[in-house]
Amino acid sequence: MAKVSIVILSYNRKEELKDSLEKILSYGLSNLEIIVVDNASTDGTQEMIKNDFSLIKLIRIDKNIGVAAYNIGLEKATGDYLLILDDDSYPEKGTIEKMIKAFEGDNKIGIVALDVRSEDYSGNEEKFSEVKTNKISYMMGFNGAGAGLRKSVFEEVGGYPDEFFLYWNETDLSIRVLNAGYKIVWLPGAVVYHKFSPKNRESERGPFFYTRNLFWIIFKFFPAEKFFFSVVKMIYLCIYFSLEQKTLIYVKAMADSIKNSKKAFRKRMKVKREIIDKLKITYKLAFIIFR
């Protein structure tokens, strides 16, 4: 079996992470590497891994740098294929083998979007999905709680955007993978269960990064003919929902996106028009999901 490196980003979810690691190890898979990148947890996560999981590679980060920490683990990984997990998600038995089979069946597959399901519905096939989806909707992206990435593609296009901290990182990576000529495929039945721990998801942090990073997606990838309209639309939505919800968080996010726009523009690249045309951006989601 080809070597797989599982890369998990952790932050103050010691018990959820321990449960996930125990489940993965119980499958008894060979040729498997597990890397945990810890974003400066203060709940004893690092001590737990050192004491209870001595064979797992632990990478300690001195401060919380968000999703950029994934890239450190992905760079250190030695597997042919990479499995990206949250600290509160884990693959079902047999999922890793299905992922490998998909990659080895088509060398143009860059990302395998796994079938991420809420753990609450484990075993209930009628109510399984966190987000109702189908093959078409996953051709343009993936759920970061469970996805496979070909190591050579990561080395070619890079990983998550280190300037984002949280949110829209999957979309950013997806655009670059597709633009490099690779495919993203959804693999139904290759299940990853997500426990979805609500703690540590601060109320203002969500709408701030969700809004700011959507501006940066536009700054980085949208062609001139779509750029102006999309920016104007985002400005309108920021003002409208700020007034409706009596909050300044969207205006702050918009201001930060402009103030620090060089972080996005320095990575601006020409993207194939058909990729942007097919990109499904739900603009209003940033303004209603965290209510």
Sequence and secondary structure as in RCSB ss.txt:
>XXXX:A:sequence
MAKVSIVILSYNRKEELKDSLEKILSYGLSNLEIIVVDNASTDGTQEMIKNDFSLIKLIRIDKNIGVAAYNIGLE
KATGDYLLILDDDSYPEKGTIEKMIKAFEGDNKIGIVALDVRSEDYSGNEEKFSEVKTNKISYMMGFNGAGAGLR
KSVFEEVGGYPDEFFLYWNETDLSIRVLNAGYKIVWLPGAVVYHKFSPKNRESERGPFFYTRNLFWIIFKFFPAE
KFFFSVVKMIYLCIYFSLEQKTLIYVKAMADSIKNSKKAFRKRMKVKREIIDKLKITYKLAFIIFR
>XXXX:A:secstr
   EEEEEEESS HHHHHHHHHHHHHT  SSEEEEEEEES SSSHHHHHHHH TTSEEEEESS  TTHHHHHHHH
H  SSEEEEEETTEEE TTHHHHHHHHHHH TTEEEEEEEEEEGGGTT TTS BSS   TTGGGG   TTEEEEE
HHHHHHH SS TTTSSSSHHHHHHHHHHHTT EEEEEEEEEEEE    TT  TTHHHHHHHHHHHHHHHHH  HH
HHHHHHHHHHHHHHHHHHHHT SHHHHHHHHHHHTTHHHHTT     HHHHHH    TTHHHHTT 
